């Protein structure tokens, strides 16, 4: 039930942006830096990452997320932080890809408008 609430609420860019801000300034700045590379706001990036997790996560990833959230004072924020940290690490570790227009890509920005 908690994981369903996490993906439902944090799939909204406004809610996701506010949640990222409440995690802390250094983390928000890191998310903002990556989001700007993809022409997204912090909220759009976070919501997109949550929707991608929902669509693509393995059973093991869901189990890991449940463990991260278990017995926490703020389980939704802990879960969002985990999803975003995993996404940021993957983006930061990957070689930069560029589109024909020279803009970096790696996220499906159109999914954020769905």
N, CA, C and O atoms as a DFTB+ gen file, in Angstrom:
456 C
 N C O
     1  1       0.818      -1.188       0.000
     2  2       0.000       0.000       0.000
     3  2       0.869       1.262       0.000
     4  3       0.590       2.203      -0.743
     5  1       1.907       1.289       0.816
     6  2       2.801       2.444       0.893
     7  2       3.495       2.693      -0.439
     8  3       3.622       3.840      -0.868
     9  1       3.946       1.623      -1.098
    10  2       4.648       1.793      -2.374
    11  2       3.701       2.317      -3.443
    12  3       4.102       3.107      -4.298
    13  1       2.462       1.885      -3.398
    14  2       1.470       2.411      -4.343
    15  2       1.256       3.900      -4.110
    16  3       1.135       4.668      -5.064
    17  1       1.209       4.309      -2.853
    18  2       1.053       5.728      -2.532
    19  2       2.269       6.520      -3.008
    20  3       2.128       7.621      -3.541
    21  1       3.458       5.960      -2.816
    22  2       4.687       6.626      -3.262
    23  2       4.645       6.879      -4.763
    24  3       4.870       8.008      -5.200
    25  1       4.361       5.850      -5.563
    26  2       4.396       6.051      -7.013
    27  2       3.226       6.889      -7.501
    28  3       3.352       7.595      -8.502
    29  1       2.102       6.827      -6.821
    30  2       0.967       7.651      -7.230
    31  2       1.228       9.126      -6.938
    32  3       1.057       9.970      -7.817
    33  1       1.632       9.438      -5.730
    34  2       1.823      10.845      -5.373
    35  2       3.049      11.439      -6.049
    36  3       2.999      12.569      -6.534
    37  1       4.142      10.699      -6.086
    38  2       5.389      11.249      -6.626
    39  2       5.465      11.159      -8.148
    40  3       6.477      11.540      -8.737
    41  1       4.421      10.667      -8.786
    42  2       4.335      10.736     -10.244
    43  2       3.836      12.100     -10.699
    44  3       3.871      12.419     -11.887
    45  1       3.378      12.890      -9.756
    46  2       2.936      14.253     -10.030
    47  2       4.144      15.178      -9.889
    48  3       4.763      15.212      -8.825
    49  1       4.493      15.929     -10.935
    50  2       5.687      16.786     -10.876
    51  2       5.673      17.810      -9.744
    52  3       6.725      18.095      -9.172
    53  1       4.517      18.368      -9.406
    54  2       4.448      19.367      -8.339
    55  2       4.759      18.725      -6.994
    56  3       5.526      19.267      -6.198
    57  1       4.161      17.571      -6.752
    58  2       4.394      16.874      -5.493
    59  2       5.826      16.361      -5.430
    60  3       6.492      16.480      -4.402
    61  1       6.295      15.792      -6.536
    62  2       7.660      15.265      -6.566
    63  2       8.686      16.370      -6.331
    64  3       9.667      16.162      -5.618
    65  1       8.468      17.536      -6.923
    66  2       9.389      18.652      -6.733
    67  2       9.442      19.107      -5.284
    68  3      10.518      19.377      -4.750
    69  1       8.277      19.191      -4.647
    70  2       8.232      19.577      -3.238
    71  2       8.897      18.520      -2.364
    72  3       9.586      18.850      -1.399
    73  1       8.691      17.261      -2.698
    74  2       9.299      16.171      -1.929
    75  2      10.814      16.200      -2.048
    76  3      11.513      16.018      -1.052
    77  1      11.331      16.425      -3.248
    78  2      12.784      16.506      -3.440
    79  2      13.343      17.669      -2.619
    80  3      14.388      17.533      -1.983
    81  1      12.657      18.797      -2.631
    82  2      13.118      19.953      -1.856
    83  2      13.175      19.630      -0.366
    84  3      14.065      20.103       0.341
    85  1      12.231      18.829       0.109
    86  2      12.210      18.511       1.536
    87  2      13.280      17.497       1.924
    88  3      13.578      17.344       3.109
    89  1      13.859      16.809       0.958
    90  2      14.945      15.869       1.250
    91  2      16.207      16.630       1.643
    92  3      16.981      16.169       2.482
    93  1      16.410      17.791       1.037
    94  2      17.562      18.600       1.426
    95  2      18.146      19.373       0.258
    96  3      18.003      18.983      -0.901
    97  1      18.801      20.467       0.582
    98  2      19.347      21.370      -0.433
    99  2      20.424      20.701      -1.292
   100  3      20.353      20.819      -2.515
   101  1      21.414      20.008      -0.729
   102  2      22.442      19.399      -1.581
   103  2      21.867      18.364      -2.559
   104  3      22.277      18.294      -3.717
   105  1      20.906      17.562      -2.068
   106  2      20.309      16.553      -2.951
   107  2      19.494      17.227      -4.046
   108  3      19.568      16.830      -5.209
   109  1      18.712      18.250      -3.679
   110  2      17.917      18.964      -4.674
   111  2      18.822      19.589      -5.735
   112  3      18.495      19.569      -6.921
   113  1      19.956      20.142      -5.308
   114  2      20.884      20.754      -6.266
   115  2      21.431      19.713      -7.237
   116  3      21.585      19.985      -8.427
   117  1      21.717      18.537      -6.729
   118  2      22.211      17.458      -7.596
   119  2      21.143      17.035      -8.602
   120  3      21.437      16.854      -9.784
   121  1      19.911      16.879      -8.136
   122  2      18.806      16.527      -9.030
   123  2      18.594      17.637     -10.051
   124  3      18.383      17.357     -11.231
   125  1      18.649      18.887      -9.616
   126  2      18.441      20.029     -10.513
   127  2      19.489      20.064     -11.617
   128  3      19.173      20.355     -12.771
   129  1      20.734      19.767     -11.263
   130  2      21.815      19.774     -12.262
   131  2      21.541      18.748     -13.359
   132  3      21.702      19.049     -14.542
   133  1      21.133      17.554     -12.979
   134  2      20.833      16.507     -13.968
   135  2      19.557      16.857     -14.727
   136  3      19.496      16.678     -15.943
   137  1      18.549      17.349     -14.037
   138  2      17.281      17.701     -14.686
   139  2      17.491      18.753     -15.766
   140  3      16.921      18.656     -16.853
   141  1      18.317      19.770     -15.465
   142  2      18.586      20.831     -16.452
   143  2      19.201      20.255     -17.724
   144  3      18.901      20.717     -18.825
   145  1      20.051      19.257     -17.576
   146  2      20.659      18.631     -18.763
   147  2      19.612      18.020     -19.682
   148  3      19.852      17.841     -20.876
   149  1      18.459      17.704     -19.127
   150  2      17.387      17.074     -19.892
   151  2      16.227      18.031     -20.140
   152  3      15.135      17.618     -20.530
   153  1      16.480      19.311     -19.908
   154  2      15.453      20.342     -20.090
   155  2      14.188      20.051     -19.292
   156  3      13.074      20.230     -19.785
   157  1      14.374      19.601     -18.057
   158  2      13.264      19.296     -17.164
   159  2      13.421      20.081     -15.871
   160  3      14.529      20.459     -15.492
   161  1      12.305      20.321     -15.201
   162  2      12.367      20.868     -13.853
   163  2      12.700      19.722     -12.903
   164  3      12.662      18.552     -13.286
   165  1      13.022      20.068     -11.675
   166  2      13.285      19.042     -10.661
   167  2      12.061      18.137     -10.507
   168  3      12.191      16.914     -10.462
   169  1      10.893      18.733     -10.426
   170  2       9.667      17.954     -10.275
   171  2       9.386      17.043     -11.456
   172  3       8.993      15.890     -11.282
   173  1       9.588      17.563     -12.651
   174  2       9.375      16.737     -13.843
   175  2      10.345      15.567     -13.871
   176  3       9.956      14.435     -14.160
   177  1      11.620      15.846     -13.566
   178  2      12.622      14.785     -13.554
   179  2      12.272      13.719     -12.520
   180  3      12.306      12.525     -12.817
   181  1      11.935      14.151     -11.307
   182  2      11.616      13.204     -10.238
   183  2      10.379      12.385     -10.581
   184  3      10.369      11.168     -10.394
   185  1       9.343      13.037     -11.077
   186  2       8.115      12.321     -11.435
   187  2       8.379      11.324     -12.557
   188  3       7.852      10.212     -12.542
   189  1       9.179      11.715     -13.512
   190  2       9.526      10.820     -14.615
   191  2      10.308       9.614     -14.101
   192  3      10.052       8.484     -14.518
   193  1      11.249       9.846     -13.207
   194  2      12.031       8.745     -12.639
   195  2      11.124       7.765     -11.887
   196  3      11.308       6.551     -11.973
   197  1      10.153       8.293     -11.157
   198  2       9.217       7.439     -10.428
   199  2       8.362       6.634     -11.401
   200  3       8.154       5.438     -11.196
   201  1       7.866       7.273     -12.453
   202  2       7.051       6.550     -13.443
   203  2       7.875       5.495     -14.168
   204  3       7.377       4.407     -14.455
   205  1       9.138       5.813     -14.467
   206  2      10.005       4.818     -15.100
   207  2      10.252       3.651     -14.160
   208  3      10.254       2.497     -14.589
   209  1      10.460       3.941     -12.882
   210  2      10.636       2.869     -11.905
   211  2       9.398       1.980     -11.885
   212  3       9.504       0.756     -11.952
   213  1       8.233       2.598     -11.795
   214  2       6.976       1.838     -11.763
   215  2       6.846       0.934     -12.989
   216  3       6.402      -0.209     -12.872
   217  1       7.221       1.426     -14.134
   218  2       7.058       0.667     -15.375
   219  2       8.127      -0.398     -15.590
   220  3       7.857      -1.425     -16.214
   221  1       9.345      -0.165     -15.079
   222  2      10.470      -1.022     -15.448
   223  2      11.092      -1.818     -14.305
   224  3      11.904      -2.706     -14.563
   225  1      10.746      -1.537     -13.075
   226  2      11.422      -2.168     -11.939
   227  2      11.156      -3.663     -11.877
   228  3      10.047      -4.131     -12.134
   229  1      12.195      -4.391     -11.532
   230  2      12.076      -5.835     -11.341
   231  2      11.448      -6.102      -9.973
   232  3      11.310      -5.199      -9.147
   233  1      11.082      -7.330      -9.762
   234  2      10.542      -7.715      -8.459
   235  2      11.572      -7.457      -7.357
   236  3      11.220      -7.029      -6.258
   237  1      12.831      -7.717      -7.657
   238  2      13.901      -7.476      -6.682
   239  2      14.005      -5.991      -6.359
   240  3      14.215      -5.628      -5.201
   241  1      13.861      -5.127      -7.358
   242  2      13.928      -3.684      -7.125
   243  2      12.763      -3.221      -6.255
   244  3      12.941      -2.369      -5.384
   245  1      11.577      -3.774      -6.482
   246  2      10.420      -3.437      -5.649
   247  2      10.656      -3.899      -4.205
   248  3      10.332      -3.186      -3.256
   249  1      11.217      -5.083      -4.057
   250  2      11.505      -5.611      -2.723
   251  2      12.520      -4.717      -2.008
   252  3      12.356      -4.401      -0.830
   253  1      13.556      -4.319      -2.720
   254  2      14.565      -3.430      -2.146
   255  2      13.943      -2.104      -1.720
   256  3      14.249      -1.586      -0.646
   257  1      13.071      -1.558      -2.561
   258  2      12.395      -0.304      -2.228
   259  2      11.542      -0.475      -0.966
   260  3      11.529       0.401      -0.101
   261  1      10.841      -1.587      -0.864
   262  2      10.024      -1.845       0.326
   263  2      10.900      -1.899       1.580
   264  3      10.514      -1.388       2.631
   265  1      12.063      -2.511       1.469
   266  2      12.981      -2.587       2.612
   267  2      13.515      -1.209       2.992
   268  3      13.665      -0.898       4.173
   269  1      13.800      -0.390       1.987
   270  2      14.285       0.972       2.250
   271  2      13.241       1.775       3.019
   272  3      13.583       2.558       3.905
   273  1      11.981       1.581       2.680
   274  2      10.897       2.354       3.290
   275  2      10.446       1.814       4.647
   276  3       9.845       2.545       5.435
   277  1      10.731       0.551       4.923
   278  2      10.216      -0.100       6.131
   279  2      10.699       0.602       7.401
   280  3      11.878       0.918       7.556
   281  1       9.751       0.828       8.289
   282  2      10.024       1.369       9.628
   283  2      10.729       2.723       9.624
   284  3      11.481       3.028      10.549
   285  1      10.499       3.522       8.614
   286  2      11.073       4.864       8.551
   287  2      10.031       5.886       8.999
   288  3       8.830       5.669       8.841
   289  1      10.498       6.991       9.553
   290  2       9.589       8.061       9.951
   291  2       8.903       8.693       8.737
   292  3       7.729       9.055       8.800
   293  1       9.638       8.820       7.647
   294  2       9.094       9.402       6.413
   295  2       9.364       8.431       5.257
   296  3      10.254       8.665       4.440
   297  1       8.596       7.350       5.195
   298  2       8.889       6.298       4.216
   299  2       8.772       6.739       2.762
   300  3       9.527       6.259       1.916
   301  1       7.855       7.629       2.456
   302  2       7.704       8.060       1.063
   303  2       8.925       8.862       0.633
   304  3       9.424       8.679      -0.477
   305  1       9.409       9.745       1.494
   306  2      10.616      10.501       1.153
   307  2      11.826       9.578       1.028
   308  3      12.659       9.761       0.140
   309  1      11.923       8.591       1.909
   310  2      13.025       7.627       1.817
   311  2      12.952       6.856       0.501
   312  3      13.970       6.632      -0.154
   313  1      11.748       6.455       0.123
   314  2      11.571       5.722      -1.129
   315  2      11.880       6.571      -2.344
   316  3      12.532       6.111      -3.281
   317  1      11.412       7.816      -2.330
   318  2      11.704       8.720      -3.440
   319  2      13.209       8.957      -3.536
   320  3      13.776       8.936      -4.629
   321  1      13.843       9.177      -2.413
   322  2      15.292       9.379      -2.406
   323  2      15.996       8.169      -3.011
   324  3      16.927       8.322      -3.801
   325  1      15.560       6.983      -2.646
   326  2      16.170       5.750      -3.175
   327  2      15.987       5.653      -4.695
   328  3      16.941       5.362      -5.418
   329  1      14.776       5.896      -5.173
   330  2      14.508       5.833      -6.616
   331  2      15.380       6.850      -7.354
   332  3      16.005       6.524      -8.363
   333  1      15.416       8.071      -6.849
   334  2      16.196       9.119      -7.519
   335  2      17.693       8.867      -7.426
   336  3      18.418       9.079      -8.398
   337  1      18.155       8.422      -6.284
   338  2      19.585       8.131      -6.130
   339  2      20.014       7.061      -7.127
   340  3      21.075       7.174      -7.741
   341  1      19.207       6.037      -7.290
   342  2      19.506       4.976      -8.254
   343  2      19.550       5.542      -9.669
   344  3      20.439       5.201     -10.450
   345  1      18.591       6.406      -9.999
   346  2      18.525       7.019     -11.334
   347  2      19.725       7.938     -11.561
   348  3      20.355       7.896     -12.617
   349  1      20.037       8.767     -10.565
   350  2      21.165       9.697     -10.697
   351  2      22.482       8.940     -10.877
   352  3      23.307       9.310     -11.713
   353  1      22.673       7.894     -10.102
   354  2      23.897       7.107     -10.230
   355  2      24.023       6.504     -11.628
   356  3      25.109       6.489     -12.208
   357  1      22.911       6.008     -12.166
   358  2      22.938       5.430     -13.510
   359  2      23.268       6.490     -14.561
   360  3      24.045       6.237     -15.482
   361  1      22.682       7.662     -14.423
   362  2      22.942       8.744     -15.386
   363  2      24.382       9.224     -15.271
   364  3      25.056       9.426     -16.281
   365  1      24.850       9.407     -14.050
   366  2      26.206       9.907     -13.838
   367  2      27.265       8.906     -14.288
   368  3      28.359       9.304     -14.690
   369  1      26.956       7.620     -14.227
   370  2      27.915       6.593     -14.618
   371  2      27.926       6.338     -16.125
   372  3      28.908       5.827     -16.664
   373  1      26.839       6.693     -16.800
   374  2      26.717       6.405     -18.234
   375  2      27.450       7.459     -19.052
   376  3      27.493       8.629     -18.672
   377  1      28.026       7.041     -20.176
   378  2      28.604       8.040     -21.071
   379  2      27.477       8.930     -21.596
   380  3      26.368       8.461     -21.851
   381  1      27.775      10.199     -21.752
   382  2      26.756      11.141     -22.209
   383  2      26.368      10.837     -23.646
   384  3      27.211      10.652     -24.524
   385  1      25.055      10.794     -23.849
   386  2      24.530      10.581     -25.196
   387  2      23.948      11.884     -25.692
   388  3      23.442      12.677     -24.898
   389  1      24.009      12.116     -26.971
   390  2      23.488      13.361     -27.537
   391  2      22.513      13.047     -28.661
   392  3      22.643      12.046     -29.366
   393  1      21.534      13.930     -28.807
   394  2      20.601      13.825     -29.922
   395  2      21.205      14.564     -31.111
   396  3      22.276      15.161     -30.998
   397  1      20.531      14.522     -32.227
   398  2      21.027      15.209     -33.421
   399  2      21.156      16.707     -33.178
   400  3      22.015      17.358     -33.771
   401  1      20.310      17.260     -32.312
   402  2      20.366      18.683     -32.014
   403  2      21.443      19.043     -31.000
   404  3      21.623      20.219     -30.682
   405  1      22.160      18.047     -30.488
   406  2      23.226      18.314     -29.544
   407  2      22.802      18.275     -28.088
   408  3      23.639      18.397     -27.193
   409  1      21.516      18.106     -27.842
   410  2      21.008      18.060     -26.479
   411  2      21.242      16.676     -25.890
   412  3      21.036      15.672     -26.571
   413  1      21.669      16.612     -24.638
   414  2      21.878      15.297     -24.036
   415  2      20.532      14.635     -23.807
   416  3      19.522      15.302     -23.580
   417  1      20.536      13.314     -23.870
   418  2      19.298      12.579     -23.649
   419  2      19.585      11.354     -22.805
   420  3      20.726      11.140     -22.395
   421  1      18.601      10.569     -22.547
   422  2      18.748       9.414     -21.699
   423  2      17.473       9.192     -20.910
   424  3      17.286       8.148     -20.286
   425  1      16.609      10.176     -20.945
   426  2      15.286      10.067     -20.345
   427  2      14.265      10.323     -21.426
   428  3      14.512      11.066     -22.375
   429  1      13.127       9.704     -21.273
   430  2      12.034       9.940     -22.203
   431  2      11.240      11.139     -21.712
   432  3      10.273      10.978     -20.966
   433  1      11.629      12.319     -22.113
   434  2      10.972      13.537     -21.637
   435  2       9.491      13.556     -21.995
   436  3       8.691      14.140     -21.264
   437  1       9.113      12.933     -23.098
   438  2       7.707      12.927     -23.483
   439  2       6.855      12.190     -22.460
   440  3       5.660      12.464     -22.348
   441  1       7.449      11.253     -21.704
   442  2       6.685      10.512     -20.710
   443  2       6.215      11.427     -19.588
   444  3       5.242      11.117     -18.900
   445  1       6.895      12.547     -19.401
   446  2       6.500      13.431     -18.329
   447  2       5.253      14.214     -18.677
   448  3       4.631      14.808     -17.796
   449  1       4.893      14.227     -19.887
   450  2       3.688      14.955     -20.299
   451  2       2.500      14.016     -20.491
   452  3       1.406      14.460     -20.840
   453  1       2.712      12.729     -20.266
   454  2       1.643      11.742     -20.503
   455  2       0.552      11.844     -19.465
   456  3      -0.420      11.090     -19.514
